[in-house]
Amino acid sequence: MAEEELKKSRSSLDAKWDACLDLTVRRVAYSSLAGTMTGLLFFRSPITRWASVAFGAGVGLGTAYTECSYIFEGSVPKWTSPKISSVAYGSSQEQQK
């Protein structure tokens, strides 16, 4: 029974890695291609054209990373503002009196 569950989890993990790798390769390739076309269309200098390609590849890699974190049941951190606790708020009121 435990061996069967191990096989099942291993298969699920392999499928997630395959999906993530496929997604990463596609997004980086397509974004680099879009950066190349944009660079050829709008820029004259080879340096700015390469920068456009690098920017496209970075965007593709970033979106693939975000999507892969969702695939592996993680998420990007949710930044929240620090909450003022009633203890800290109450002690600051006492100091003002």
Kinemage of the C-alpha trace (Angstrom):
@kinemage 1
@onewidth
@group {chain A} dominant
@subgroup {mainchain}
@vectorlist {calphas} color= white
{ca met a 1} P 0.000 0.000 0.000
{ca ala a 2} L 2.746 2.462 0.942
{ca glu a 3} L 4.706 1.452 -2.138
{ca glu a 4} L 1.696 2.225 -4.344
{ca glu a 5} L 1.280 5.682 -2.766
{ca leu a 6} L 4.985 6.365 -3.287
{ca lys a 7} L 4.659 5.470 -6.981
{ca lys a 8} L 1.613 7.694 -7.292
{ca ser a 9} L 3.298 10.693 -5.651
{ca arg a 10} L 6.450 10.126 -7.728
{ca ser a 11} L 4.359 10.036 -10.910
{ca ser a 12} L 2.564 13.218 -9.906
{ca leu a 13} L 5.861 14.967 -9.155
{ca asp a 14} L 7.319 13.854 -12.496
{ca ala a 15} L 4.272 15.197 -14.323
{ca lys a 16} L 4.614 18.537 -12.532
{ca trp a 17} L 8.290 18.803 -13.458
{ca asp a 18} L 7.523 17.937 -17.079
{ca ala a 19} L 4.787 20.559 -17.244
{ca cys a 20} L 6.994 23.160 -15.604
{ca leu a 21} L 9.965 22.473 -17.881
{ca asp a 22} L 7.772 22.562 -20.986
{ca leu a 23} L 6.155 25.808 -19.848
{ca thr a 24} L 9.537 27.418 -19.124
{ca val a 25} L 11.065 26.502 -22.473
{ca arg a 26} L 8.034 27.712 -24.394
{ca arg a 27} L 7.657 31.009 -22.550
{ca val a 28} L 11.354 31.885 -22.756
{ca ala a 29} L 11.477 30.983 -26.456
{ca tyr a 30} L 8.334 32.891 -27.387
{ca ser a 31} L 9.252 35.926 -25.306
{ca ser a 32} L 12.756 35.991 -26.767
{ca leu a 33} L 11.272 35.805 -30.241
{ca ala a 34} L 8.923 38.679 -29.424
{ca gly a 35} L 11.888 40.647 -28.064
{ca thr a 36} L 13.831 39.943 -31.247
{ca met a 37} L 11.004 41.145 -33.455
{ca thr a 38} L 10.496 44.231 -31.317
{ca gly a 39} L 14.214 44.978 -31.383
{ca leu a 40} L 14.403 44.633 -35.152
{ca leu a 41} L 11.342 46.803 -35.618
{ca phe a 42} L 12.082 49.651 -33.223
{ca phe a 43} L 15.816 49.799 -32.507
{ca arg a 44} L 18.815 50.476 -34.713
{ca ser a 45} L 21.702 49.791 -32.372
{ca pro a 46} L 22.782 46.177 -31.808
{ca ile a 47} L 23.094 46.845 -28.084
{ca thr a 48} L 19.485 47.942 -27.731
{ca arg a 49} L 18.359 45.038 -29.879
{ca trp a 50} L 20.133 42.593 -27.588
{ca ala a 51} L 18.663 44.388 -24.592
{ca ser a 52} L 15.219 43.898 -26.095
{ca val a 53} L 15.880 40.179 -26.529
{ca ala a 54} L 17.193 39.903 -22.964
{ca phe a 55} L 14.174 41.770 -21.611
{ca gly a 56} L 11.836 39.419 -23.483
{ca ala a 57} L 13.662 36.363 -22.154
{ca gly a 58} L 13.491 37.767 -18.627
{ca val a 59} L 9.774 38.372 -18.885
{ca gly a 60} L 9.273 34.826 -20.166
{ca leu a 61} L 11.382 33.365 -17.396
{ca gly a 62} L 9.586 35.399 -14.747
{ca thr a 63} L 6.125 34.386 -15.892
{ca ala a 64} L 7.211 30.758 -16.132
{ca tyr a 65} L 8.599 30.894 -12.593
{ca thr a 66} L 5.329 32.294 -11.279
{ca glu a 67} L 3.268 29.682 -13.073
{ca cys a 68} L 5.552 26.873 -11.891
{ca ser a 69} L 5.187 28.009 -8.304
{ca tyr a 70} L 1.422 27.609 -8.726
{ca ile a 71} L 1.899 24.177 -10.293
{ca phe a 72} L 3.942 23.035 -7.304
{ca glu a 73} L 1.145 24.323 -5.030
{ca gly a 74} L 3.144 27.232 -3.780
{ca ser a 75} L 2.389 30.839 -4.301
{ca val a 76} L 4.139 34.113 -4.595
{ca pro a 77} L 4.434 35.857 -1.252
{ca lys a 78} L 1.568 38.139 -0.368
{ca trp a 79} L 3.017 41.300 1.059
{ca thr a 80} L 0.765 42.863 3.632
{ca ser a 81} L 1.180 45.938 5.725
{ca pro a 82} L 2.094 45.247 9.336
{ca lys a 83} L -0.908 45.249 11.610
{ca ile a 84} L -0.885 47.178 14.839
{ca ser a 85} L -1.740 44.874 17.680
{ca ser a 86} L -3.986 46.061 20.485
{ca val a 87} L -1.215 45.436 23.015
{ca ala a 88} L 1.225 47.704 21.203
{ca tyr a 89} L -1.473 50.300 20.586
{ca gly a 90} L -2.602 50.225 24.213
{ca ser a 91} L 0.940 50.616 25.525
{ca ser a 92} L 1.568 53.627 23.279
{ca gln a 93} L -1.606 55.275 24.610
{ca glu a 94} L -0.466 54.743 28.166
{ca gln a 95} L 2.861 56.370 27.371
{ca gln a 96} L 1.116 59.458 25.996
{ca lys a 97} L -0.920 60.022 29.202
